Amino acid sequence: GYIYEAVPENRVEGARMTIYYKASEEADDETAEKWEAEPYYQSNPIMTNAEGRYAWDVPEGWWQVVAEKDGYEVTKSDWLEVPPPQLDVNLELVSTEKPGVASVELSPDKMKVVFDKYVKTASVADKISLSAGEDVVITEVKALNSATRGEDAIATTFEVAFESALDASKTYTAAFAAGIESYAGVAMDVAEVADLKVAGIVTGLEVQENMLLENEKAYVYEVTVTADQNLEGRKVSVTSSDEEVVKATKTALTDKDGKASIVVKGYKAGAAQLTFMVEGTRMSKTVNAMVLYDSSVVEELQESLGVEIPEETNQEPAVSD
């Protein structure tokens, strides 16, 4: 089965799973024992994986699964008989912690707010404000990923619309009044996110279209993001179609001129594609990268194709910015 929080799609990694055994349904729960898994070449307890999944192959009997993780209530399954196989023992872990604000992004006419856990939609609307000396008039607060848990509408991401466009020259503060409730009814404290700038509209993404790399060497490539305002702090993400051939810095932030440096390295001869994307937008660009063993061939191709020879570096492609 799998372990989730609030909604089945929100899986919980790293939950501690323990399975218990008793001989029959009628047997008293106090007679239940933690299953000795070693003779069956398994472990008990185990941890859920990145998809929140866990599994054991157990003999006949009655079984109960217990899920635990710091910051959550302990959850137990019903007692289940094997056989038949029990393949969908999916359990919800309920957080006991207060919700918090994960991120806030401003665009000219709206604000995007992301909480670090699902919150009750009804508790949010009148708890958010934005100011830059004086309050901005809010016309609508809308959940972007609304879901249902029991009788409650819940979400993590909200869009806040304004009566008029924000001033790109100003710095704003988003404030959150106490009382925003998590899906489990735990109220958030007062919070604020300061020094917010309006993100301009991204108009372009420039990066060298053909990359020729010598095997086992790393190079620094420059990416340029163009926008109508506020170029600094844009996050550029990079993915490789084949990381056995080419790897690149996963994410990087632009400077005040909209430029970011990306380390690209070839790991074996071959070809791959690198896709660059400005996060939070639809702006992306895919380029070709070829790795060659012979440095003289690399230089010849660079010259014949008119490809710029980038700066070499001893750095490895960073996992994150």
N, C-alpha and C positions, 0 to 999 in steps of 0.2 A: 504494500500500500504506500501512501504518501502522507506527509504532514504539511499542513497549511495554516496560514494566519488570515482570518477574516473572510477570504474568498478562496476557493479551490485553486485558482490560478496563482496565488501568492504563496509559493512553496517556502518551507522553512528548512534551511540547510543547517547541519550541525546539531540537530535534536538528538538527545540520548534516548535510545530505544531499548527497553528491557522486556523480555517475554517470560511469562509465568505459566506453570503447568499444574493441573489437578486431574485426578483420575476419572472423575465423572461429573456430570452437571449437578448432581445432588450433593456432591462433596462440599463441606464447609469451606468458604474462602480462606479461612485461617490455615487450612491444610495445604494451600497452594505453595509451590516452591519455585524459586528462580530456576529456570531450565539450565541444566549442565550441557552446554553446546559443544564443548571440546571433543567429546567422543564422536561427534558427528562432523568434525572438522569445520566447525563454525564458531562464531563468537557471540557472547551475550553478556553485556549489552553491546550494541553497535550504534553508529552515528548515521543520520540521514545524509544523503549525498546532495549535490548541487540542485537536483530536481526534487529534493525533499523525500526521496524514496528510500525504502528499507525492505528487507526480505529475509526470511529464514525458510529452510526446508526441514519441517518438524515431523516426528512420528505421530501416531494416533493419540488422541487425548483431547482434553479441553484446555484452551489457551486464552490468555489475556495479555494484551500489549499495553505497555505504559510508556508515555512520551513525556520527556522533561527537557527544559532548557531554562537557563537563568533569565529572569525577567518575565517568565510565563507561568501560568497555573499548570499543575500536573494534570495530564489527561490520560484516561484509561478507556480501553475498548470494552465491549461486552465480553463475556466468556463465549468462546467460539469453538465449535467442534471440528476436528480434523480426523478422517475425511468428512465432508468434501474439502478440496483446497479452498482456502480463504485468500482470495487474490485482491480484494478491494477494501482492506482495512484502513480506510483513510480517516485521519483524526485531525481535529482543529486544536492548535495551541492558542490560548488566549493571553494576550499581553497584559501585564499588570502595571506597565510603565505609562507615564504621561506622554501624550503626543508632542511633537516638536515641529518646527519649520525646517524643512530640508533645503529649500531654495526659493528665491523670488527673482523673477525676471520682468523688466519693464520694456514695453514697446510703446510707440507714440500714443495709442488709444486704449491700451489694456495692460493688465498685469497678470502674470502666471505665478501661482503659488502652489508649491508642492510640499505636503506634510510627510513626515518620516514613517507614518503608519496611516491606515484607513481611519477616517473620522466621520462622525455623523453629519451628513450634509445640512440638516436642519439647525445644527449648532454653530454654523460658520458665518452665515450671511451678514449678521449685524455685529460681527466681532473683528472685522478687518477695516483698517483705514490706511490712507496714504497721505503724506503731507510734505510740503517743502516751504515751511513758514506758515502756510495755511492749508487746511484740509482740501483734498481733491474730491469733487463730487462723484460718488459712485452710483451708477445706474443699474448694475446687475452683477450678481455673483453666481456663476454657473459651474457646476461640477462637470469635468471633462471625461472622467472615467467612472461614472456612477455605477454602483452595484447594489445589490440588496442582501442584507443579512438579517434574517428574521423579519421583523416589521420595519427595520430601519434602512433608509437609503444611505449609503456610505461612499466615500471617494477619497483619493489621496491628492488629486490634482484639480485646481480650480482656476477659472478665468474670471478676472474682475474687470468690468468695462467702466469707462469714464464718460462723463458728460461732454468733456472737451479734451482736445489733444494735450499731452504733457509738454512741458518746456524742456527741450533737450539740453539747455544750458544749466539747468538746475540739478541739484542733488536731492534725492527723496529718501524718506524713511517710511517703511511699512510697519504698522503697529497691529498687534493681535491682542485683543482683550481676553481676560481670563474667562474660561467657560467653554472653549471649543472642546468637544468630547471625542475621545477615541471610540472606535466601534464597540469597545467593551464598557463604555461609560466612564472612563477615567478622564478628568478634566485637565486641560493644559493650563499652565501658568501664563501670566502676562509675558509677552515677548515682542521684540522689535528687530527689524533688519535695516540697518542704516547704510548710508553712502551708496544708494542705488542710482544708477545712471540709465537714461533711456537708450536702449539698443537701437541703432539705426538700421535701415534696410540694407541687407547685403546685396551688392550689385555684381560682384565678380569674385572669382577664385583663380589665381594664376600659379602654375607650377610647371616645371619643365616636362614636356610631353613624352620624350623618349629618354630613358635612363640607361646608360651603358656602364656596367659595373665589372670590375675585376674580382674574381672569386676570392672570398675571405678578406675583402677590404670594405671599409665603411666610408661613406661620403656624406657631406652635409649639403642638403638641398634647401633652398629658400622657397617658402610658400607666401603668397601675398593675397590678403583678403581686402577687397574694396567695398566700401559702404558709404552711405550718404552722411554718416556721422558716427562718432564713438568707435574708432577702429580697435582700440586697445582692449585686450582681455577676451577676444573671440577664441573659442576652443575649436581647433581643427583636429579631427580624428582621421586616422589612416588605417586601412585594412589591406592585407595582402591576399591575393587569390591562392598563393602557394607559399607558405612560410618556410618550407624546406628549401626553397630557392631564394626568396628575398624576404627580409623582415625590415620593418620601419618603425620609428617612434610611434607609439599608439596614439598619443594626444599631445598637443602643444598649444600654448597660448600666444596670441599675437601681441606685438608691442604697439606703441603709440602710432606707428606708421602702418599698422596692419600686417606686419611681417612676422613669420614664425620659422624657426629652424627645425628641420626634420632630418634625423640620421637614418640613412638607408644602407643596408649591408647585404651583399650576396653570399650565399652559403653553399651553393653548388651550381654548376653550369645549367642553364635553362632559362625559361622565360616565365614571367608572371605579370599580373596587373596590380597596380596600387590604386586604390580609390580614396580620394581625399574628400572630406565632407566638413562643412561648417555646421557644427552642432546647433540645433534649434532652428535650422533653416532647411530648405530643399536644395541649397547650393552644393554641388558636388562635381568632381572631375576625376576621370579614370585615365591613368597613363600606363605606358608599357615600360617594363623593366627587364633588361636582358643581362644575364651573368655569363661571363666568358673567362676561361682559364688563362688565355694568352694576353698579356698586357699590351703587346704590340698591335694585336687585332683590335683591342678596345680603342687604342689611340687612333688607329686608321679609320675605324667606323665613326668615331666622334668627329674627326676632321671631315670625312666625306659627307656626313649627315648634317654638319654644322651644329653639332650638339655641344653645349657648354661643358667644359671639364670642371667638375665641382671640387671643392676642397676635401682632402682626405682627413679622417679623424681616427683617433684610437678609441673613441667612445663606442659602446654597444647601443643598439636601438633601445631607448627607454621604454619600460612597460607602461608608464603613465607620465603626465606632465608634472 
